[in-house]
Each structure stands twice: as structure tokens, then as C-alpha cells.
């Protein structure tokens, strides 16, 4: 891991806020390699330095976790002969040879992709028995029908007779909705709405678990996240609560920028 400000490092890995951490620093509660740190701006390297808070070691960890706001025309792979990959979008300081996308998002879909070198986490996210929920903003070609809510809740029967797991959907307006999936079948949302007699024009993933895609993160940009964020990602909040957060966080996108 590259150097990081001590206040950000501790705020990301503990329950303390940045202002709480600054107070702890002023009170001499933080040390690096045995030396007290009082300056919140001081940078440390968690991979090479021993950081302690109130005498307790704070582990930086060697794993890297990155959230990317994937644009269209990129595929979720580490290399490809025909298409640009999500790893091509990483800056040099985050581009490690062992980084890979944990999960997939269609080439014409956009939004949240997690990249990591933590294979155990990736397995946990993708394992059917864990069912980490994923949230999408969906743009439809034709008007959203009220009977979609019950049909999606019951589990849609696809054209090939495959039955989807029950999912949740929240209508936003005539052609836009939020949908939450608990599995990852191939092109599942597109096939679900096709089976309901509609067509998905655009798909934008905006949350995994309880972790939202940062609404201010530009398309194609990425940001490093930390253990506290991963814990939030693996936590499942209620569908109504997540919809409320999504509609608040993405109000500008929903009103002005969506397809």
C-alpha cells in the first residue's frame, strides 16, 4: 500500500471519525514504530510501519480494495485481446499484477465494480450461499407495469424455463426503477424484463450489500476503500432503507443524468 495520512488510515479502519482521530492524535494516543504521532497530516505506510492506537496494533493489511465506476465498452477482466478491461482504467499506483474484478458487469452496463487481490473476499461475494445483494438503476424501453413488482418478487420464469430467485423492485417513474438481486445469472435483469415483455435500455449498478457507489465518483474513475467499507459491503440492509439511501444519494443522477 502507498503512503496514507494517519487520520484517514485510522478513520477507515476504526469506528472513529476523522475529527475523533485528530483529538486522539493531540492526546498522544497514536504511535508509529513506537514514536508518538500528533500531526494528522503525517503520512504512514501500513505495510512497513507498526501503527498503534492506545497501545493496540492497527493492522493495515496487504490486500487492496478498489471501487471503480465502470463506463460502457469495458469488460470485467484483467486482459482481453478484443476489448478494453476495467484494469486498464486503474492508475499506476493501484495497478498491481494480482488485482482482478470480483464479479462481472456487462460490457454495455455501468457502475460499481470491486477490484481486489483478496481471493477469499471475492469468493465470499460470489458464493451463492452468501447472496450478497446487488442494486441497479434500470432504464426500460417501455413503461413499467405495476404487476412487475409481484412477478419479480415471486421469481421470474425466463424464456429458457430457468426460474430466478425472488428479487425486489422499486418503481421510480414510468421507465426507471431500482432492482435488487440476490444471485448472478447471466444477463439476469435483461432476461427478466424480456420475459415480462419489456426491454432494458441501460443498467447502472449502484450498490453491493450496504455499500453505495460514491455518487460523486466520475465515470471511469476509481477510489481505494478499506476494511470498514468491506464490512459494510457484506452487510445487508433492508430494501426500503437502501432505496431511500439510493434516491437521496443519486437524486441529481436520477433527475438530470440518467439515460
C-alpha positions as CSV (number, residue, x, y, z in Angstrom):
1,X,0.0,0.0,0.0
2,X,1.3,3.5,-0.8
3,X,1.6,6.1,2.0
4,X,-1.6,7.4,3.5
5,X,-2.4,10.2,6.0
6,X,-2.6,8.9,9.6
7,X,-6.0,10.4,10.3
8,X,-7.5,8.8,7.1
9,X,-5.9,5.5,7.8
10,X,-7.3,5.3,11.4
11,X,-10.8,6.6,10.4
12,X,-11.0,4.0,7.7
13,X,-10.0,1.1,10.0
14,X,-11.7,2.0,13.3
15,X,-15.1,3.3,14.4
16,X,-13.6,6.8,15.0
17,X,-14.4,9.8,12.7
18,X,-11.6,11.9,11.2
19,X,-12.3,14.6,13.9
20,X,-12.2,11.9,16.6
21,X,-8.8,10.7,15.3
22,X,-7.4,14.2,15.4
23,X,-8.3,14.5,19.0
24,X,-6.7,11.2,19.7
25,X,-3.5,12.3,18.0
26,X,-3.4,15.5,20.1
27,X,-3.7,13.4,23.2
28,X,-0.8,11.2,22.3
29,X,-2.8,8.0,21.7
30,X,-1.3,7.1,18.4
31,X,2.2,5.8,17.6
32,X,4.1,4.7,14.5
33,X,7.0,2.3,15.1
34,X,7.0,3.3,18.8
35,X,7.1,7.1,18.2
36,X,4.1,9.2,19.1
37,X,2.3,10.9,16.2
38,X,0.4,14.2,16.8
39,X,0.2,15.6,13.3
40,X,-3.0,14.4,11.4
41,X,-1.3,15.2,8.1
42,X,1.6,12.9,8.7
43,X,1.8,10.0,6.2
44,X,2.5,6.5,7.1
45,X,2.9,3.2,5.3
46,X,0.8,0.4,7.0
47,X,2.7,-2.3,5.1
48,X,6.0,-1.3,6.6
49,X,5.2,0.5,9.8
50,X,3.6,-0.7,13.1
51,X,0.7,1.6,13.9
52,X,-0.8,1.5,17.4
53,X,-3.9,3.2,18.9
54,X,-4.0,3.2,22.8
55,X,-1.2,0.6,22.6
56,X,-3.2,-1.7,20.4
57,X,-1.8,-2.6,17.0
58,X,-3.9,-1.5,14.0
59,X,-3.5,-3.8,11.1
60,X,-3.2,-2.2,7.7
61,X,-3.4,-5.4,5.8
62,X,-1.8,-6.3,2.5
63,X,-5.0,-6.5,0.5
64,X,-6.1,-3.8,-1.9
65,X,-9.8,-2.9,-2.4
66,X,-10.8,-0.6,-5.2
67,X,-14.3,0.7,-6.3
68,X,-14.5,1.6,-9.9
69,X,-17.3,3.4,-11.7
70,X,-17.2,1.3,-14.8
71,X,-18.1,3.1,-18.1
72,X,-19.6,1.3,-21.1
73,X,-17.4,-0.6,-23.5
74,X,-15.1,-2.0,-20.8
75,X,-15.2,-5.7,-19.8
76,X,-14.7,-7.1,-16.3
77,X,-11.4,-9.0,-16.9
78,X,-7.7,-8.5,-16.4
79,X,-6.8,-8.8,-20.1
80,X,-8.6,-9.3,-23.4
81,X,-7.4,-9.2,-27.0
82,X,-10.5,-7.5,-28.3
83,X,-11.8,-5.2,-25.6
84,X,-10.5,-2.7,-23.1
85,X,-10.7,-4.1,-19.5
86,X,-11.5,-2.5,-16.2
87,X,-7.9,-2.9,-15.0
88,X,-6.9,-0.5,-17.9
89,X,-8.7,2.3,-16.0
90,X,-6.6,1.9,-12.8
91,X,-3.9,4.5,-12.2
92,X,-0.3,3.2,-12.0
93,X,-0.1,3.3,-8.2
94,X,-3.1,1.0,-7.9
95,X,-2.4,-1.3,-10.9
96,X,-1.0,-4.5,-9.3
97,X,-0.4,-7.7,-11.3
98,X,-2.7,-9.6,-8.9
99,X,-5.7,-7.2,-9.0
100,X,-8.8,-8.6,-10.5
101,X,-12.5,-7.7,-10.7
102,X,-14.6,-9.5,-8.1
103,X,-17.7,-10.3,-10.2
104,X,-18.8,-9.2,-13.6
105,X,-20.8,-6.4,-15.2
106,X,-21.9,-6.5,-18.9
107,X,-19.8,-4.5,-21.4
108,X,-22.7,-2.1,-22.0
109,X,-23.6,-1.8,-18.3
110,X,-22.1,0.8,-16.0
111,X,-21.5,1.4,-12.3
112,X,-19.9,-0.3,-9.3
113,X,-17.2,-2.9,-9.8
114,X,-14.9,-4.0,-7.0
115,X,-11.3,-4.9,-7.9
116,X,-9.1,-6.6,-5.3
117,X,-6.3,-9.1,-4.7
118,X,-8.3,-10.7,-1.9
119,X,-9.4,-14.0,-3.3
120,X,-11.3,-15.1,-0.2
121,X,-13.4,-12.0,-0.2
122,X,-14.2,-12.4,-3.9
123,X,-15.3,-16.0,-3.3
124,X,-17.5,-14.8,-0.4
125,X,-19.1,-12.2,-2.6
126,X,-19.8,-14.6,-5.5
127,X,-20.8,-17.7,-3.4
128,X,-24.5,-18.5,-3.9
129,X,-24.9,-19.3,-0.2
130,X,-23.9,-15.8,0.9
131,X,-26.3,-14.0,-1.5
132,X,-24.7,-10.5,-1.2
133,X,-27.4,-8.3,-2.6
134,X,-26.6,-6.0,-5.6
135,X,-28.7,-2.9,-6.5
136,X,-29.2,-1.5,-10.0
137,X,-30.8,1.5,-11.6
138,X,-32.7,0.2,-14.6
139,X,-33.9,2.2,-17.7
140,X,-36.7,0.5,-19.6
141,X,-37.7,0.8,-23.2
142,X,-41.4,0.7,-22.3
143,X,-43.5,1.8,-19.3
144,X,-43.0,0.0,-16.0
145,X,-46.1,-2.1,-15.3
146,X,-47.4,-2.4,-11.7
147,X,-47.6,-6.2,-12.0
148,X,-43.8,-6.4,-12.4
149,X,-43.5,-5.9,-8.6
150,X,-45.3,-9.1,-7.7
151,X,-43.9,-11.1,-10.6
152,X,-40.3,-10.1,-9.7
153,X,-41.0,-10.8,-6.0
154,X,-42.3,-14.3,-6.9
155,X,-39.3,-15.0,-9.1
156,X,-39.5,-14.5,-12.9
157,X,-39.6,-17.6,-15.2
158,X,-37.1,-16.9,-18.0
159,X,-37.6,-17.8,-21.7
160,X,-35.4,-21.0,-21.2
161,X,-37.6,-22.1,-18.3
162,X,-35.0,-21.1,-15.7
163,X,-36.6,-19.7,-12.5
164,X,-35.0,-16.6,-11.0
165,X,-34.7,-16.2,-7.3
166,X,-37.2,-13.7,-5.8
167,X,-36.0,-10.1,-6.1
168,X,-37.2,-6.7,-5.1
169,X,-38.0,-3.7,-7.3
170,X,-39.0,-0.1,-6.6
171,X,-40.6,2.0,-9.4
172,X,-39.1,5.4,-9.8
173,X,-41.2,6.7,-12.8
174,X,-42.7,5.2,-16.0
175,X,-39.4,3.9,-17.3
176,X,-37.0,3.8,-14.4
177,X,-36.7,1.5,-11.3
178,X,-34.3,0.2,-8.7
179,X,-33.9,-3.6,-8.6
180,X,-32.1,-5.7,-6.0
181,X,-30.8,-9.2,-7.0
182,X,-29.6,-11.9,-4.7
183,X,-27.9,-14.1,-7.4
184,X,-25.9,-13.5,-10.5
185,X,-27.3,-15.3,-13.5
186,X,-26.0,-14.4,-17.0
187,X,-27.7,-11.2,-18.2
188,X,-30.3,-11.8,-15.5
189,X,-32.0,-8.4,-15.3
190,X,-32.2,-8.1,-19.1
191,X,-33.7,-11.6,-19.4
192,X,-36.1,-10.9,-16.6
193,X,-37.6,-7.8,-18.2
194,X,-37.6,-9.6,-21.6
195,X,-39.7,-12.3,-20.1
196,X,-42.1,-9.6,-18.8
197,X,-42.4,-8.2,-22.2
198,X,-40.1,-5.2,-21.9
199,X,-36.5,-4.3,-22.8
200,X,-33.7,-2.9,-20.7
201,X,-32.0,0.1,-22.3
202,X,-29.5,0.7,-19.6
203,X,-28.2,-0.8,-16.4
204,X,-26.2,1.0,-13.7
205,X,-25.1,-0.8,-10.6
206,X,-25.1,1.5,-7.6
207,X,-24.6,-0.7,-4.6
208,X,-23.4,-4.0,-3.3
209,X,-24.6,-5.0,0.1
210,X,-25.0,-1.7,2.0
211,X,-22.1,0.0,0.2
212,X,-23.1,2.6,-2.3
213,X,-21.1,3.7,-5.3
214,X,-19.9,7.2,-4.4
215,X,-22.3,9.4,-6.3
216,X,-19.5,12.0,-6.9
217,X,-17.2,9.4,-8.5
218,X,-16.9,10.2,-12.2
219,X,-17.4,7.5,-14.8
220,X,-14.1,5.7,-15.4
221,X,-12.7,6.8,-12.0
222,X,-11.8,4.7,-9.0
223,X,-11.2,5.1,-5.3
224,X,-9.5,2.8,-2.8
225,X,-11.7,1.6,0.1
226,X,-10.7,-0.1,3.3
227,X,-11.8,-2.8,5.8
228,X,-14.6,-0.7,7.3
229,X,-16.1,-0.3,3.8
230,X,-15.8,-4.1,3.1
231,X,-17.7,-4.8,6.3
232,X,-20.4,-2.5,5.0
233,X,-20.4,-4.2,1.6
234,X,-21.0,-7.6,3.2
235,X,-23.8,-6.2,5.4
236,X,-27.4,-6.5,4.0
237,X,-29.6,-3.5,4.9
238,X,-33.4,-3.6,4.2
239,X,-34.6,-3.0,0.6
240,X,-36.7,0.1,1.6
241,X,-33.8,1.6,3.6
242,X,-31.4,1.1,0.7
243,X,-33.9,2.6,-1.8
244,X,-34.2,5.6,0.4
245,X,-30.4,6.0,0.5
246,X,-30.0,5.5,-3.2
247,X,-32.7,8.0,-4.1
248,X,-31.1,10.6,-1.8
249,X,-27.5,10.0,-2.8
250,X,-28.3,9.8,-6.6
251,X,-31.0,12.4,-6.7
252,X,-29.1,14.5,-9.2
253,X,-28.4,11.5,-11.4
254,X,-32.0,10.4,-11.2
255,X,-33.3,13.8,-12.2
256,X,-30.8,15.0,-14.7
257,X,-28.3,12.5,-15.9
258,X,-29.9,9.1,-16.3
259,X,-30.5,7.7,-19.8
